[in-house]
Amino acid sequence: MTRVDPRAGPVAMVAYDPAYVSLLHPRGEVLRSAGVMSLLDNAHESRMARWSVRVYTCRHGTGRRSVKQVDVSVPRSESAHQSALGHEANMRIEPASTNPPPGLRELLADLGGGENGFGGTPVHTGEATVDQYLQRCCDMPDPGKLRPGLVPQTVYWMLNSNGLVVGMVRVRHYLNDKLRVHGGHIGFFVRRDQRGKGYAKEALRLALIELRKLGEKRALLTVDPENTPSITVIEMNGGHVEDIGTDPDTGQQFRRYWIELEPQQPSAA
């Protein structure tokens, strides 16, 4: 539930959860909902630097607001973004190349045959060496090198401040009919010993930027309803659940989340 405070200026963010807010048009239309830092990045990239943003928080169920008010300048400097983050402050994503990053073998071993819908690699099954797998990753973005029915995708490594690979992200460039039902645009995996540090949240934020560069307007992510950590990551990056589907082959249920990659245009008055 959100509303515009008429005193808040041209744009306001009003939240009933301090970590999750909505960016609003003066007339009240929701332009984008996401975590605070993600929203500020969106505001900056959407050339909204001239707008003042305010954040309000309220206690759930009380109906009382203005418990806390924080004025935030947009755009904020990258250093401010870094200081607001934890371990993920200097994390980056990097497209896979034929040069393996430090820790890759450990990452692939940890992934094994896959987890929570994020598939394993041919290295685990013995179908390919690490070098052969890396070459496959380099070929995946090229439609001319894919088998019929496959969609181009880019594999990104999550690299921490020391250059160690702590996870991976797969970004499909667009959806076919099958992926539109189950699979979506983006999947991510973080090494078990690196979880709880914010890497997945930041990696998804960066992956959404890359997907937008490819021309997609919305991102679809599908997730096991019991996978609470991934659901939290998706929702903190602006994900809104559309429905719950069922895989016809396995009977496994999954949630379908959409994330808007561009601010929604306010409807005409």
N, C-alpha and C positions, 0 to 999 in steps of 0.2 A: 504494500500500500504506500503510495507516494503522493505528494502534493507540492506545489510550488509555493514558497513563501514570497509574497509580493514585495517584501523588502529586500530580497536577496539579490536583486540585480538581474541581468539578462539570463543567467543560467544558475540553477541551484542543484545541489545533490542532497537528497533527503533520504535518510536511512533509518530503518528499524533494527538494523544489525550494523554495528560499527565497522565491520569488515566488508560489507556488501552494500553498495549504493547504486542509485540511478542518476544518470545525467539527463536533465530535463530541458525541454524547450520552454520559453516563457509562457506559452499557452498551456503547458502542462503535458505535452506529449513526451513519452519516454523515448529518448534518443538512443540510449545504450545503458545496459546494466552490467556491472562487473565489480571486481575488487577496486579499491581506491587507486592503487598505482596504475592498474590497467586502464582505468578511465582517464587518468591524467595523460597517459601516453596517447590514448585515442584523441583526446582534446588537442594535444600538441600536433599530432599528425594530421588532424582535420583543420588545421589553421585557425583554431579557436583561441589563439593567444590573447586576444583582446578581452576575453570573457573572464569575469570573476566567478570563482566557484566557492560555494560554501557547503559544508557538511554538517548535517544535524543528526543526532542519535536519539533514539527513544527507547524506553523500556518496553519490552514485549508485553502486550496485554494491558498496559496502563492507559494508553491513549495520550500520555503526556509527551510532549516533544520539547525541543530546545534544551534538553538536559545538558547537551554539550554542543558547542559551535566552534568550528575550526575553519579559519580562512586560509585558502590555498592559492598561491599564484600559479598561473598557467601561461606559458610553459615553465616548468621548473627545470633547473639545470640537471644534467646527467649525474653530477656529483650528489645532488639531493636524492635522486632515485637510488643511487648506490648506497647512500647512508641509510635509507629506509629499508633496505633489504638485509638479509642475513648471509648465509653461506652462498646463496645464489647471486650475490651482488656482482661478482666478476665472472659469472658463468656465461658461456656463449654456446650457440649451436653452429656446427660446421658441416657442410656437405661431405659425405663420404668420398674418399679418393683412394687411390691404390696405395697410399702411405698409411699404414695402421697407426692410430694414435696410441699412446701409452695406456695400458690397461685394457686393450680391446679383447685379448684372449680371456681375461677374467670376466669381462662383461658378457661375452658370448657363452661362456661356461655357466654363468649365473642365470642367463636367460634359458638355456637348455632348449627344451622342446616348446617353450612358450609359457605364458602365464596370463590368465584372465582375458583371453581373446587376443592377446598380442603374440603372434606366431613366432616360433623358433626359426632357426636359420639352417641352411644345408650343411653348415659346419658341424652342428650337433648330430645330424644323421649320418655324417661321413660322406655325403654326396659331393662335398667341395672342401678344399683347403681354405684357410683364411684368405690367402691371396686370390684364389678363384672367387670367393664370395665377395671380396672387395671389388673385383672387376665387374661382377654382376650388379653390385650397387651402383657403380658408375654407368652401367648400361641402362638401368631402370628408368631414368628420365627420358630416354630416347624411344619414341613410339615405334620406330623402325626396327628396334632390337628386342621387342617384346612378343610373346606368344599371343595369338588371337584371344580376345576377351579380357586381356590384362590392361590396366590403366597405368599410364606413366606415374612414377612416384620418385620422390627424392628421400634418401635416407640421410638423416643428420645425426651427428654425434653430439651429446651433451658433454662439454668440456668444462672442468672447474678452473679455478684461478691458476692452478699448477699445470694445466694442460692435460690432466688425467681424464679419461673418458669415464663418466659416471652414469651414462644412460644413452638412450637412442630414441629418435623420433622418426616416424614414417609419415610423409606428407604426400597423399595422392593428389594429383594435379586437378582432377575433376572426378565426378561420380558417374558410374554407369548404373543401369537399373538394379543390379545386385547390390552394389555398395550403397545405393540410396536407401535400401531396406536395412541392411546390416553390414557394418564395416566402416562406412563414413570416410571422411577425408584424412583424419589424423589419428595415429596411435602412438603411445609413448610407454617407455619402460625405463625404470631406474634400478640400478644395482641395489640389492637388499641392504648392503652395508652403508649405502649412501642415502637412504630414505629418511624422511623427516627433516630435511634441510632446505626444502623449498625449490629443489631443482626442477621437479615436474611442472610446478606452476609457472616458473619463469620460462622453461623450455616451450611450454604450450603457448605462452604469450608471444614468444619469438616466432614459433611456427605459424601462428595465425597471421603474423605480418608477412611471412614468406608466401603464404597461400593467397593473401590479398594481392600481392605483386603478380600472381599468376592470373588474376582477373576474376577470381571467385568472389561472390558477394556475401555468401554465408558458408559457414563450416558446419558439417555434420560429424558428430562423434557418437559412437555407440558404446555402452558400458554395461557390465554385469550389475544388476540392482544391488548386489551385496558388496560391490567393490567401493566401499565408502571413501577411501583415500582418493581414488580417481574421480569420483563424483564431486568431491570437494574441490579438486583442482579445476575441473571443468566449470563448475558453478562460479568459482572465484574469477574465472576468465570470461564471465558473461553468459554461460550456457543456460538455456531454458529447455526443460524437458518437454518434448512434443507428445510422446506416447511411449508405451511399452510394447515391444514386439516379441515374437517367439520364433526362434530358428526352426524351420520346418524339418530340418534333418536331425537335429539333436534335441529339440524341445526346450532348449535353453532360452530363458527370457532375457531381454536386454532393454535398457533405456536408450531412447534416441534423443540426443541433445543438439540444438542448433545454436550457433553463436553468430551474431551479425558482425560482419567485417567492416561495414560502413554504417555511419549513423543513419537511422531511419529519418526520412524526410517528413516534416510535419504535414498533416493533411491540410488541404485548402480550407480556409474559413468559409 
